[in-house]
Amino acid sequence: MIRSLDGASILVTGGGSGLGEGMARYFASLGARVTITGRRADKVQAVAESIGPQACAVAGDVTDATDRAAMIAAAVAHGGGLQGLVNNAANMLRGPITELAEAAVLDILNTNVVAGMMLTGLAVPHLARDGGAVLFLGSVHTRRAYPGASTYAASKGAVEVLAKVLAAELGPQRIRVNCVIPGAVPTELNVRAGLYTDAEHIARLKTMLPDHPLGRIGTPGDIAEAAAYLLAADWVTGQSLVVDGGLSLGVSYK
């Protein structure tokens, strides 16, 4: 059964831009009451205000235990409960393994993996009341090996396995856990990591077009639609849904 997201309370981390913003906007368009979190108060507030009264913003860092508790409390207060948690907040680190600093690697793993685990644990008592759903955001980096992306790929591989384990663990409480695997989608993540300007990021993604059987790079809306399905599909759990335009098939039309 596909549940309606109309009236559902959904918490989206990292919702101030990129995929998080796209998902928050799409969920709200389906009638959900969305709580958006992010480190930058100005950005999450602007997104929430542009969505309207269905959305509220909570500034905070998912790696901080006090902030995580505040995020859950705000979502429950705004939505009258909690039916969905989207662990989207992430950061990126690129570089040869011989040049990686341990502190930087641990920071990425803490942000991309540990924070989502801890936030999910806090959400369980609320999700269990309504048979809610948890969604993790993976990456096509777990399907195609990109040199220099070892830390990011490792973190995303971890959350993909985590989703399967938690699906088994939380299933008896009627909580479903899944993972969506986005492909090449223009977001601020690479730009924030200092790798490219916005224009360079788009140009780089376009060089990958011949590797996409469907002939285009993705949009946040493509990911949002898949995310909504996984939040609403009542008999789907422990699954990883690849949404990448066929990039992970490994073909090239060059």
C-alpha positions in Angstrom: 0.0 0.0 0.0 1.2 3.5 -0.8 0.4 5.8 2.1 -0.6 9.4 1.6 2.0 11.9 2.8 -0.8 14.5 3.2 -0.6 15.6 6.8 2.5 13.5 7.6 5.2 15.1 9.8 8.6 14.7 8.1 12.0 15.8 9.3 14.6 16.5 6.6 18.2 17.2 7.7 20.4 19.3 5.5 17.4 21.0 4.0 18.8 24.4 3.4 19.9 23.6 -0.2 20.4 20.9 -2.8 18.6 17.5 -2.4 17.4 18.3 1.1 15.7 21.5 -0.1 14.2 19.7 -3.1 12.8 16.9 -1.0 11.3 19.3 1.6 9.6 21.3 -1.1 8.2 18.1 -2.8 7.0 16.6 0.4 5.2 19.9 1.3 3.6 19.9 -2.2 2.1 16.5 -1.3 0.6 18.0 1.9 3.3 17.0 4.4 4.3 19.1 7.4 8.0 19.5 6.9 10.7 20.4 9.5 13.9 21.5 7.8 17.3 21.5 9.6 20.7 22.8 8.7 23.7 24.6 10.1 23.0 27.9 8.5 19.9 29.5 10.1 19.5 32.0 7.3 19.3 29.4 4.6 16.9 26.9 6.4 14.7 29.8 7.5 14.5 31.2 3.9 13.5 27.8 2.5 10.9 27.3 5.2 9.4 30.7 4.6 9.3 30.2 0.9 7.4 26.9 1.4 4.9 28.5 3.8 3.2 27.4 7.0 3.6 23.7 6.3 7.3 24.1 6.9 9.4 25.1 9.9 13.1 25.6 10.2 15.5 24.5 13.0 19.1 25.7 12.8 21.5 23.1 14.2 24.3 20.7 13.6 23.5 17.0 13.3 26.8 16.1 14.9 25.8 17.8 18.1 23.7 15.7 20.5 21.8 18.7 21.9 20.9 20.0 18.5 19.7 16.5 17.4 17.3 16.4 20.3 16.0 19.9 19.5 15.4 18.8 15.8 13.3 15.9 16.9 11.3 18.0 19.4 10.7 20.7 16.8 9.4 18.2 14.3 7.1 16.6 16.8 5.8 20.0 17.9 5.3 21.3 14.3 3.8 18.1 12.9 1.9 16.8 15.9 4.1 13.7 15.8 6.7 12.2 13.5 6.1 9.9 10.6 9.2 10.3 8.5 12.9 11.0 9.0 15.2 11.8 6.1 18.9 11.6 7.0 20.2 13.8 4.2 22.8 16.1 5.9 26.3 15.3 4.6 29.7 16.7 3.8 32.3 15.7 1.3 36.1 15.1 1.3 38.2 14.3 -1.7 41.8 13.6 -2.1 44.4 10.9 -2.5 44.5 8.5 0.5 48.1 9.3 1.0 47.2 13.0 1.8 44.1 12.5 3.9 44.2 13.8 7.5 42.7 11.5 10.1 40.7 14.3 11.7 39.1 15.3 8.4 38.2 11.7 7.7 36.6 11.2 11.1 34.6 14.5 10.7 33.1 13.2 7.4 32.2 9.8 8.9 30.7 11.6 12.0 28.6 13.8 9.8 27.6 11.3 7.1 27.1 8.2 9.2 27.2 8.6 13.0 24.9 11.6 13.1 22.2 9.8 11.2 22.4 6.7 13.4 22.0 8.8 16.5 19.2 10.9 15.1 17.3 7.7 14.0 17.7 6.3 17.5 16.0 9.5 18.9 13.2 9.3 16.4 12.3 5.6 17.0 9.8 6.2 19.8 7.9 8.7 17.8 8.0 6.8 14.5 6.9 3.6 16.2 3.5 5.2 17.1 2.4 5.5 13.5 4.6 2.9 11.7 6.8 5.6 10.3 9.8 5.5 7.9 13.4 6.4 7.9 15.3 7.3 4.7 19.1 7.5 4.3 20.8 9.2 1.3 23.5 7.1 -0.3 25.5 7.9 -3.4 26.3 6.5 -6.8 29.9 6.5 -5.5 29.1 3.1 -4.1 28.3 1.8 -7.6 31.2 3.4 -9.6 34.7 3.9 -8.2 35.9 7.5 -8.5 39.6 8.0 -7.5 40.0 10.4 -4.6 36.5 9.8 -3.2 37.4 7.1 -0.7 36.2 8.8 2.4 32.9 9.9 0.9 32.3 6.6 -0.8 33.0 4.7 2.4 30.6 6.9 4.4 27.8 6.3 1.8 28.5 2.6 1.7 28.1 2.6 5.4 24.7 4.2 5.4 23.5 1.8 2.7 24.3 -1.2 4.9 23.0 0.6 7.9 19.6 1.0 6.3 19.4 -2.8 5.8 20.4 -3.6 9.4 18.0 -1.0 10.9 15.2 -2.3 8.6 15.6 -5.7 10.3 16.0 -4.3 13.7 13.1 -1.8 13.6 10.7 -3.8 11.5 8.9 -5.4 14.5 8.1 -1.8 15.6 6.5 -1.2 12.1 9.3 1.2 11.2 10.6 0.9 7.6 14.1 1.9 6.7 15.4 2.4 3.1 18.1 4.2 1.2 17.9 6.2 -2.0 21.1 6.3 -4.1 21.3 9.5 -6.1 23.4 9.8 -9.3 24.9 13.0 -10.8 22.7 15.8 -9.5 23.9 19.5 -9.3 24.0 20.4 -5.7 26.1 22.7 -3.4 28.0 19.7 -1.9 31.0 19.8 -4.2 31.0 23.6 -4.2 31.0 23.7 -0.4 33.9 21.3 -0.4 35.9 23.9 -2.3 36.3 21.7 -5.4 34.5 23.8 -8.0 32.6 26.9 -8.6 28.9 26.5 -9.5 29.7 26.8 -13.2 32.6 24.4 -13.0 30.4 21.9 -11.1 27.7 21.9 -13.8 30.3 21.7 -16.6 31.9 18.7 -14.9 28.6 16.9 -14.5 27.8 17.5 -18.2 30.9 15.7 -19.2 29.3 12.6 -17.7 26.3 12.8 -20.0 27.5 10.1 -22.5 27.5 7.7 -19.5 23.8 8.3 -18.9 21.6 6.0 -21.0 18.7 8.5 -20.4 20.8 11.4 -21.7 20.6 13.9 -18.9 22.0 14.6 -15.4 19.5 14.5 -12.6 17.5 17.1 -10.7 16.6 17.4 -7.0 13.1 16.6 -8.1 14.1 13.2 -9.5 15.5 12.3 -6.1 12.5 13.8 -4.2 10.0 11.7 -6.1 12.0 8.5 -5.2 12.3 9.6 -1.6 8.5 10.2 -1.4 7.9 6.7 -2.7 10.1 5.1 -0.1 8.5 7.1 2.7 5.0 6.1 1.5 5.5 2.5 0.3 4.1 0.5 3.2 5.7 -2.9 2.3 9.1 -1.8 1.2 12.0 -1.9 3.7 15.7 -2.6 3.7 16.0 -1.5 0.1 18.4 0.7 -1.8 16.8 2.5 -4.8 19.3 3.7 -7.4 18.1 6.9 -9.1 20.9 7.9 -11.5 19.6 7.9 -15.1 21.5 4.6 -15.7 25.0 6.0 -14.7 25.7 2.9 -12.6 25.2 0.6 -15.5 28.7 1.5 -16.5 28.0 2.0 -20.2 29.3 4.9 -22.3 28.0 6.3 -25.6 31.1 8.3 -26.4 
